[in-house]
Amino acid sequence: MNTEKLKKIILTIFSHVTFEYNGKSCGIDPFSLTEFDIWYGDKVETVDSIDSVMDTPIFDGKSLSKIINDITELDY
């Protein structure tokens, strides 16, 4: 998996992407091309672009683009 592939997956689905990181359930809920919820355990942030999805440091201070090689159980 790489950053560009994951971005394309998120932008082409109508449902959420879920995965595990550091033993916590995580996910991205794409509501539109300009509204996404990113969640990590109980923490949730709403962002306005796919670039923000990839760059928001919600995962223990790291962004999705930084942890992409450490995520497990990716489901979409």
SULMO-V399803 format. One record per backbone hydrogen bond with DSSP energy under -0.5 kcal/mol. CO is the residue of the C=O (numbers start at 1). NH is the residue of the N-H. E is the energy in kcal/mol with one decimal. If there is no record, write none. Layout:
co:CO nh:NH e:E
co:CO nh:NH e:E
//
This chain:
co:2 nh:6 e:-2.4
co:3 nh:7 e:-2.4
co:4 nh:8 e:-2.0
co:5 nh:9 e:-2.2
co:6 nh:10 e:-2.5
co:7 nh:11 e:-2.2
co:8 nh:12 e:-1.2
co:9 nh:12 e:-0.6
co:9 nh:13 e:-0.6
co:10 nh:13 e:-0.7
co:15 nh:30 e:-0.5
co:17 nh:28 e:-2.3
co:18 nh:75 e:-2.9
co:19 nh:26 e:-2.7
co:20 nh:72 e:-2.3
co:21 nh:24 e:-2.0
co:24 nh:21 e:-2.0
co:25 nh:41 e:-3.2
co:26 nh:19 e:-1.9
co:27 nh:39 e:-2.8
co:28 nh:17 e:-2.4
co:28 nh:30 e:-0.6
co:29 nh:31 e:-0.8
co:29 nh:37 e:-2.2
co:32 nh:35 e:-0.8
co:35 nh:31 e:-2.3
co:35 nh:32 e:-1.7
co:36 nh:47 e:-2.9
co:37 nh:29 e:-2.9
co:38 nh:45 e:-2.5
co:39 nh:27 e:-2.2
co:40 nh:43 e:-2.0
co:43 nh:40 e:-2.6
co:45 nh:38 e:-3.1
co:47 nh:36 e:-2.3
co:49 nh:53 e:-1.8
co:50 nh:54 e:-1.9
co:51 nh:55 e:-1.6
co:52 nh:56 e:-1.9
co:53 nh:64 e:-0.5
co:54 nh:65 e:-2.5
co:56 nh:58 e:-2.0
co:58 nh:60 e:-1.4
co:59 nh:62 e:-1.1
co:62 nh:59 e:-2.2
co:63 nh:66 e:-0.8
co:63 nh:67 e:-1.5
co:64 nh:68 e:-1.0
co:67 nh:70 e:-2.9
co:67 nh:71 e:-0.7
co:68 nh:71 e:-0.6
co:72 nh:20 e:-3.1
co:75 nh:18 e:-2.6
//
